Amino acid sequence: MMSSFRSVDRPSGRLLTGLISGPNDGTPVLFIAGAGTGRSMVFGEDLLDTRGIRLITMDRPGMGGSDPYPSRTPASTAADYRAFVAAVLEVANPVVPIVANSQGALFGLAAAVQGWARRLVLVSPADEVAHPAVRELLPESARALPELMQSTPDAARDLLGSFTPDAMQKMVLDGSDAHDRAVYTAPDFDARYRVALAEGFAGIGVGYVADTMMATTRWPIDLATISIPVAVLFGARDRTHSLDHGALLAARIPRARRTVIGDAGGALLWTHSGLVLDAALNPLEAAGI
């Protein structure tokens, strides 16, 4: 698999950095990675050449080599992704399939609302935990951060700012079953994950803090306006990303189709990469979704 680093200047003077993986003439697919991970977090790298896919990743502002943006929002982050893709593809108005994982789902949904996603695949997406209906599903322990975010956002920001890459990796492993831990602790994955976490927590972790502040408060996007096909994919063994395996989230998106894969867990993105890429490139019926 061939990969190349790319940097893009925004009109404001901010720099965005990312990685392009796969053949230069491949079909472009944008991948929006999950919490605290930068451009090096990829998936399906063994399939990109054979399937002719050009996977595009980007450091969100404040991560990796991308400059921070203090007033960042889900909409501005989606606009940064669009500008990065436009520069990579050398087109003014790109329309591409998007795969978004875990906490990155928020930014994939924001891109869908903006109208430049051809198709959106949400893989193990995190819920909008501040939504009243979702909040009712959460155990008391999981309500602490959203409530702190609402009552004392500065304290929540300080708490998130104390988090580290090692703490994030430990949290992921502690919340995983034996099957997922085997995926996450495999030498190749572990090495890549550590690099991606180092990018995600670059500087003083401002990118991770901004992401989580946005993800843990009410989402300022109208899911009912999304008109493209959306695949919501969950592993049946996943007990960390959503208590109802995305059922409520999918119900809020007009053309969403939810699929729960029986032999998968939270590591679905990496254990079933072919299924994810099929969903991104083909109509959901053709992809078996």
N, C-alpha and C positions, 0 to 999 in steps of 0.2 A: 504494500500500500504506500503510495506516494503522499507526503504531506508537506505543506508549505505555510510559512508564517506570513500574515498580511496585516498591514496597518492602514488605517483610513483616517483622514482629517475631516472633522466636521466644520461647517462654516464658522461656528463659534470659536474655533481654535482647539477644541478638545480632540484628543487622539483616541481612536478605537482600535483594538488589536484582536486578532483571531487566527484561526487555523483552517486551512482548506485541505481536506483529505480525500483521496481517490483520484480517478483519472480526470484530466483537465477538460475532456469533452463529455464527462458524465452528466447525468441529469441532476441538477442541484436540489439538495434537500437541506433545509436549515434545521439544526438541532439546538434546542434551548435546554441547557443542562440544569440540574437541580441545585439545592442549597449549597452555597459555599464552594462551588467548583467553577473553574475557569475553562479556557479554550481547550485544554488537553483532555477534558472528559469527553470521550467519543464512545460510540458503540458500533457493532457490526463491521469493524474494520476489515475482517476477513472476507466480507461479502461485497465491499465497495467496488473492487476491480471487476469481479465476475458479473456483477449486476449493472455495472456502468453507472455508479452513483458518485456524485461529488458532494461530500458532506461538509457543511459550513458551520463552524462554531465561532463564538465571539466571547471575549471577556466583557461582562457587563461593566458599566462605569464604576470605577473604584476597584475593579478586580484586574489581576494580571497587569498588562501594560496599558489598559484603558484608563484614561483620566477620570477622576471623580466628577460627579455632577450633583452638587448639594441639593438642588431642587428636583431631583429625579422622581418620576412617577411611573406607574405601569405604562401609560401612553407614551411618555418620552423614551422609555426603555425600548418599547416596540418600535418607535421611530428610529432609534439608533440601530436596531437590528436591520430595519429596512434599508437604512443608508449604507450599512456595511455590505449587505447582500447586493445592493445596486452597484456599489463600487467593484465588488468581486466579479459580478456578471457583466459589468459595463453596460447596464441598461438603466434608464431613468425610472421606470416604474415596474419593479420586479413583482412577479406573482409566483410564489413557490410553495411546495408542500412544507409543512412545519411539523416537527416532532418535538414535544415538550415533556420533560420528565419532572415528577415530584413538584417541588416548589416553583420550578420553571413554568409550570402550567399557567400561572397568572399572566406571564408575559406572552405566552402563546395565545391565550384568549384575547389579550389586548391587541395583538396583531390581527387576529381574526375579526375583531370589531372594526379595526381600521380598514379592512377589506383587501389586504394584499396577500393573504394566505390562500393558496389554491385548495388545500385540504389540511386539516389539523388532526394530529394524532396525539392524544394525551395519554402518556404511559405512566401508570401509578401516580396520577395527579394528587397533589395535596388539596384538601378541602379549604373552602373559605370559612375558617374556624370562627370568625366573628359574625357570620350569618346566623340569625336567631334559630333557624331550623337545625343547622349543623351544631350549634352550641348545645342544643338539647340532647344531642347524641353523645357529647363528650363526657368522659369521666371527670370528676372534680379536679383531679391532678392536671388534666390537660387544659383546663379553663384558666389556669393561673396567668399564663403569659398574655392571652388576649385581654383578660381583665386588667392586668397591669398596664398594658398598652393603652387601654381606654382611660384608665384613671390617672396614671402617672407615666406619660410617655417618656419623659427624660430618664426616669428610673429604669424603664424597660430598655431604653437605648444603652444605658450604662451596663446593664446586665448582659445584653447581647454583645457589647463591645469587649467583655471579658472572656468570651468564647474563643477557642483556639482550634486549629486544624486537628490536633490530636484528640481534643474533646469531641469534635464532630465525628471523627472516625470511630471513636469508642461508642458514641451514641448510636451510630448506625449498626455497629456490630452487636451491641447489647439488645437492640430491638429486632434482631434478625433470628430466624430459626436456623437449624443446622445446615439446611440446603443452601440458604442465602449466604451464610457465613463462609461456606466453602467457596462460593463464587468470589466474595469480597476479599478473602485472604489468599487466594491464588496469587503466586508471585507476580505475574504480569499485571493483573488487575490492581493489586496492592501498590505496585510501583507507579502505575498511571494515576491512581486515585490520590496518592500522596502529592504528586506533581500538580494535579488539578486543584487540590485543596490549598497548596501553597499559593497558587494563582488566585484562588477565591478569597483568601484571607490576606492578600497583598497589603502592604503598608500596615495600617492599624485595623484592618478588617472593615473599612467603611462600606465596601460593596456588599459584604454579607449582612451587615447591620441594616443597610437600606433595603435590601431584598426582604429580609425577615420582618421589618417594620411594615412594609407594604403588604406582605402576604398575611400578616396576623391581624390587620385591621380590615374594615369593610372594603371590598374591592370597588373602585370607582369605575366600573365598566358594566354595561348592560348586556348580559348574556343573551337576552331575548332578541337582540338585534343581529346575532351571528347567523348568516344565511348559508354558509358553506357546510359540507359534510364534516362531522367531527366524530372520530373514533375514540372511545374511552376504554382503555385496556387495563385490566387488573389481574393480578395473580390471586388465586383463591386462598393461598396461604398468607397473603399480605395482611398484616395486622398493624401497620404503622402509618400508612399514607391516608387511609380513610376507613372509618368504622363500618361504613355501608358499601365499601368497594365502589365508590363513585356513583351510587344510584341517585342520590339527590342532586349532585352536580350535573349528571347527564340529563336529568329531568328538566333542568333549567335552560338547556340549550336546544333550540328547535329541531335541528337535524342531527342530533347526537345519537350514536348507537353504542351501547355499552356491551363489552364482552369480558367475561370472567374466565380466565384460563385455569383449568383445574390442576394442572401439574406445575404451576408457577407460583412464585412468591413475590417479595418486594424487589427482587433482582430481575424481574421480567424483561426489562430493557436489554439485558445482556444474555439471558438464557434463551430468549425468543426473538433475537434481533431480526431474523428473516421475516417473521410475522409482522413486526413493527414496520419494516421497510415496505412490505407488501401493502400494508394499510396506507402508507404515505404516498405510494406511487400509483395505486389502482383504485377504482371505485370500490367501496366497501364490500359490495356483493362479490366482486371478482376476487377480492382479497380474502373472502371467507369470513368477514367480520359482520 
